[in-house]
Amino acid sequence: MRSWGVLGGAAAALAAGIYVLWGPISGRKRRRRGLVPGLLNLGNTCFMNSLLQGLSSCPSFIRWLEEFTAQYRTEQEKAPEHQQHLSVTLLQLLRALSCQEVTEDDVLDASCLLEVLRMNRWQISSFEEQDAHELFHVLTSSLEDERDRQPRVTHLFDVQSLEQPEIIQKQISCRTRGSLPPMSNHWKTQHPFHGRLTSNMVCKHCEHQSPVRFDTFDSLSLSIPAAVWGRPMTLDHCLHHFISSESVKDVVCDNCTKIQAEGILNGQSIENQRTTFVKQLKLGKLPQCLCIHLQRLSWSNQGTPLKRHEHVQFNEFLVMDIYKYRVPGPKSCQEQLSQKNSEETTPGMKDGRAGKPSDAEQPAGTKPLFMNGASSSSSSSPSFLMSPGTFPLTAFPECRAPLYLYRLMAVVVHHGDMHSGHFVTFRRAPGARGSQWLWISDESVRRASLHEVLAASAYLLFYERVHGRAQPQSPAQS
């Protein structure tokens, strides 16, 4: 018995020595080639992990963070004990998740991000159910606050530089006796998710258009319209519903009042004329990175929250030209002919405003060639829309290449109900494996196919704008 005790003690000592020298075996797990690191779940932090994986798949956002944080490098050299900035912490995490940092760890810890957010007075608990879309707004608003805290000293005559942030310092000139001080450009550049909405109102009676109003956005929050039996719900339906015109009653029209006053003699005072206006939303400025949030919260008749589980079809490529606001002006003969042909072939487009065509307006047997989310040509040949890496219009040389073309980079999915659930992410593999998709659930990472991605019930969609037509790539491996 004593010999067995000696052997057991020796084995325990050997195990303790191995642990001290090399650490736990699970902590030294190597990452498989072609995959990205997972993120440790700190309690209920799947909402943060899924969002970070989605943001790390957007190269434009990472490049913007690199340019923005360049200002802190000199500060760090002068004072090593510098303030911990959100942009620096976020950049380090996204670079590691996009395999730009040298690390072989299989799982990373993102608790540093929560600490920085708490320093910015955001109390986010890691043990309570949170929402990934709300955290996205917290990050973008905190980055804007960090940018606004920087000095905004600029030249009063430099209007052109303010309107065109891409202008370089050498192109700026003025008449002055002294030399110009270096002007910082980082505070002027908005993050790639920054966009602008336009809102204009037109009087139904006199067709007078009110001045266009602009509002900023960092994500498009789309409500899901009521489903029609036998028809799939597509992303185009949600976008059309978002910009669909609405009537606003009992609005004072200054133009109608002016016209009425001109017809009255003896200078008699008249009351303000109230008419019905048509309000129209459009996208005034489309961002480089487009985040689309599908609202899946609904309310029952008893006032209890419910989650909408229906699948919204979306594509690998997204065309946003139809939703872009264009300043009205004189049109050439060619543009008028093009608009006439467009109205004949695509009902629902009137005066630059997009409206969802009804079945009665659409001729029998004819449907639009391409929709964001579904093939509407025929159910037997939708393969050209689903082929990975190939933009659908390349199969039709006579079609004009879209100006605002986006490529799908990541999809955040929520499993569960309104009270509890779990967030997972589909994202593109970084680098040359851009055609390879990954499925990530906290620490777990595996390969996925494009078909699996497009079949997911999306909650957040991350698109990035591409210029020109995309080149065909090899099909994604499952």
N, C-alpha and C positions, 0 to 999 in steps of 0.2 A: 504493500500500500504506500510505503514511503517512497518507493521508486516512481510510482505513478504520480505522486504529488510533486516530486522533483521535475519530472518530465512536463507536467502541466505548468509549473512555474516558469520553466525555461521557454515553453511555447508562448506564454503570456508576455514574457520579457521580450522575446523576438518580435512579436506583433506590435508591442509598444514602440520598439526601436524603429520598425518599418514606418509606423505612423508618424513618429517624430521627424524622421529623415525625409520621407517622401510625401507625407500628408495623406488624407483620405483618398482612396482610389476613385471615388465618384467625382472628387474635385479636380482630378487630372484627366478627365475624359476628353479625348480629342474630337474635334469636329470633322465630320466627313466632308470630302472634297465636293464642291459645288453647292454646299449648303451655307446658310448664314447662322450666326449665333442665336440661340433662344434667349429669353428673358425670364429671370426668376420671379415667381409669383410670391409677393410679399404678404399675402393674405387674400385680398380681393382686388388685385391690381391688374387683372386681365384687360381692363379698359385702357390702362396706360400702355401695357405691353403691345396690344394690338395697334394702337395709334402710332407708337414709335416705329413699329415695323412698316406701317403704311407710309409714314413720312420719310423713312430711310430709303424708300424705293423711288423718291422724286429727286433726281440729280440737280435740278434747278434750285430747289430749296436748299440743298447742301452747299451748292456754290454760293448762294446768297449769304448763308451763314458764315462761310469762309471769308468773304469780302467784308462782311459786317464786323466780324471779330478781329480783323487785322488791326484795328485801332488799339486793341488791348495788348498787342504783343510788345510794343514799346513800353507801355505802362508796367507790364510784368517784368521787363528787363530792369527798369528803374526801381521798382518796389516789388520784390518777390511775394510779399504778403499782401496781395491785391484782393479787391472785393470779388466775391464769387458771382459771376454773371450768368444769367439764364442762357444767353446765346452761346456762351462757351461750353457750358455743361451739355446743352442740347446737341451742339455740333460734335462733341466727343462721342456721345452715344450713337448718333446717326452715322458717323464715320465708322464706328466699330460694327454696327449692324449692316452696313453696306460693304464691309470687308476692305475699307480703306485704311484702317488701323491694323498694325501687325499684332494679331492676337490669335491664339489657337484655342482659347477657351470655348467650351461648348455652350455655356450658359453665362450670361452677364447679369449684373445687378444694377437696376435703374433707380435705386433708392435715392441717389444723389439728386435726381430731378425733383423728387418730392421735397427734399430739403431746401432746394433753391426756391421752389414755389412757395414754401412756407416763409422763407425770408422775404418774399414779395407779397406777404399777407394773404396768401391763398391757403386756407385750411382744408387740405384734402386728406381724408383718412384712407389708409391702405386696408382697412378692415370692414369698410362699408361698400355697398353697391354704388358704383359711379357710372357715368355715361361718357363714352369715348368722344362723342361730338361736343359735349360741354367742355371736356378737357382740351379739345382742339381750339375752341374759342379762348380758353384761358391762356394757352400758349401764344396764340397770335396777338391777343390784346396785351400780354405781358411783354412781348417783343416790341410792340409799338410803343409801350410806355418806356422801355429801355432806350429806344431810339429817340424818343422825345426828350429824354433827360440829357442828351448830348447837346453841346452848343450849336445854335442855329445861326451863327453870324455869317452873313453872305453879302454880296455886293448888290446894291439897290438897282443898278443898271443891268444886272445879269438876268433879265427876264427869259431870254432864250435858253439859258442853262436850266432854269427852273422848269420850263416847259419840256425840255428834252434832256433828261438826266444822262443820256448816253454821250453827250458832247464831252470832249476831252479838254483839259486845261489849256492846251496849246492853241485851241481854236477860239478862245475867249480873248477879246482885245477891247481896249477903251482908250480914251484920251486922258491921260493922267501923268503928272510929273514923277510920281513915285512908283516903285514896283508894287505889284499886287501881292498881297499875302496869299499863301497857299490856301485853297478853299476845300474843305472836306466835302466829299460826295456821299458818304455812307448814310447820312441822316436823310438825304433826299430820296433814296431808293426805297420804295415800298417792298414788302416781302412778296414772293411770287404768287401767293394766294389772294392778293389784294385786287379787287375788281370794283366796278361801278355799275349801278343800276340807273336806268333812266325812267322817268315817269312823266307822261304828258297827257293833258286832258283837252278834248275837243268838244265844242258845243254842238249838240245835235241840231239846233235851230239855225244858227248862222255859220256853222263850221269854223268858228274862230278857234285857233289853237293857243292854249296858254303856254307860257315859257316852260321849257323842259327843266325838270328838277333831277338832281343827281344824288344818289345815296351809295355809300360804300358797302361792300360785303367781302367776306373772306371764305364763305361757303354758300352754296345755293341749297336752301332747305326746301325741298319739294314735297308737297302733299300728294298722296296717291289718290287719284279720282276714283269714283265708284266704278266697280268692274261691270262689264257688259257680258252677259252669258254667251259663251262660245267664242269670245275674242280675247286674246292674250293681252295682258297689260305690259306696255313697253315704256322705256325711258322717254321716248318722244311724247307719249301721252302725258307724262308728268310735267315735261317741259312746256308743252302747249297749255296745259292747265295753269302753269305758273304765270305765263305771260298773257293769258286770255284776257280780253277786254271786259270791263264791267261798267255798268251804268251807275252814275252817281246823281241822284235827284236833288232838286232844290238848291242849286248852286247859282250864285250871282254871276251873271255874264256881263262884263263891262262893255263888250262890243254890242250886244243886244240892247243894253241901256242907252248907248250912244246913238244907235240907229233909231230907237224909239224917240229920243230927244230931238233928233233932227227933223222929225215929222211933225213936231208940235210947235205952234206959233206962240207969240207973246211971251216966250221965255218961261212958260209954266214949268214948275218942278214936277218930276215924275219919280215914281218909286223904282228901285233897282229891279231889273228884270231877272227873274229866277227861272232857269231852264235845267235841262238834263244834260250832263256831260258824260262822255265816254272816256274812261281812264285806261291807259295802255302802258304796260311794263315792257321794257326791253333791256338788253344788256349793253350798256354804253361802253364799257371797257372790259374785255375778257382777259383774265389773268393768264400767266404762263402755266401755273399749276391750278387745276380746277378741282375743288372738293365738292362733291354732291352728296347731300344728306337726304335720305328717303325717310320721311316722317312715318313711323309705324305705330305711333300712339293714336288711339281713338278712344271714344267714351261711349259707354252703354247708356241706355235710357235711364238707368238708375244712378248714373254719374260715376260709375267705377271705371278705372282705366283698363283698356284692352289693347293687346298688340295685334297688329295686322300682319299675317304670315304669308300673304300671297306673294308669288314670285313676280318681280318686275324684270322683264327681259332687257338686257343691255348688251352692247357689242364691244369688241376689242378697240374699235375706233369710233370716235364721236365727232359728228359734224355740227358745228354751232353757228354756221353762217346765217341760217334763217332766223336766229334769235338775236342777232346783233343789230343794234340801233344804228341807223344811217341818217345823217342830216339831210332833210328834204331840200331839194334844189332843182334847177333846170336840168332836164335830161336830154341827152342827144337822141337822134333818131334811132341809132342802134340800140341804146338802152331801152327806149320806149318799145321797140319791136321785141326785144328780149323779154321785157316785162309782160307784153301781151301774150307771147308764146308761153311764158311761165304761168300766167293766169289761166290759159286754156288747158294746159297739161296738169297743173297743180291747183285745184280749187282750194280756196281758203286763204290765198295770199292776196291781200288788197291793200294798196297804198303802203306797201312795206310792212304791214302788220300781219303777223302770223296768226292764223286761226285754224282750229282743227276742223277739217271738212267733214260734213255729215254724209251719211250714206245716200241721202237724197240728192246732194249736190254732186256726188261723184258718179260719173257714167258707169254703167254696168260693164264689167269685164276689164276695167282699167283701174290700176292702183299705182301709187307712187313707186318709183324704182327702188328707192332706198329709204329706210327709216332707222333711227337710232334705237336699236333694240330688237328688231325683227326683220326678216325678209318678207316683203309684201308682194313679190313677183309671183311666186308659186310655192306651194308647200312641198313640191317634189324636188326642187333644186335650190335649197338655201345654203349650199355648201360654200359658195363664194363669200358669203357673209361670215361664215364660221371658220374659214381657213386662217390659221394663226400666222401673224406677221404680214399679212397681205391686205392692203386697203381695198375694199370692195370695188371702188370706181376704176381700179386699174384694169378690170375686165371690160371696161367700156371706154375706149379711147375718145369717143365723141363727147363724153361728159367732161365738164370743166372741173379741174381740181379745186377742192374747197380751200378757202383762205384760212379758216379757223378749224383746223383739224387737230383732234386730240387722240392720244394713245393711252389705253388703260394701263395703269402702273400697279394699283393695289385695290383690294376689295376687303372691307371689314364687315364681318358677319356676326350677328348676335343670335345665339341659341338660347331659348327659354321664353319666359313671359315678362310682364312688366315689373314683377317683384324680384325675380332672381333669374340668373342666366350666366352665360359665358361668352366672351368675345374671342374670335379667332380671325386670322388674317390670311388672305391669299395675296402674294406679292411676287414681282418679277425677281429672278436671281440677278445679282449685280454683275457688272462687267460684260464680257463677251457672251455670257449665258442669258442675254436678255430675253430670249424666246422661251427659257425654262421658267416655269412657275413653281412656287413653293407654298405649302400649307404650314402655318405656324400657329401653335397653341401654347403660349407661354414658353416652356422649355422644349417642347416637342417640335421638331422641324422635319418635314418630309417633302419629297417632290410631288407635284400635282400636274394635271393636264389642263389645257385651256378649256376643254369641254367641262371639266369639273368646276372651273372658275365661273364660267358663264351660267352654269346651272345653280349657283349659289344664291341664296336669298339676301341680297346686299342691304347693308345699312349705311355704309359710307363707301363712296367711289372716288378714287384718286386718279385723275387724268393729267397728262402733261402734254402741252402743245408741241406738235411737230411741224416742221416747215417742209413743204413739198410732199410729194408722194413717198410713202414708205416703201423700201425695197423688200421684195419677198425674202422670207427667211425659212429655214427648215422647220418642219412641224415640231411642236413641243412634245417631249417624251413624257409619258406618264410614269 
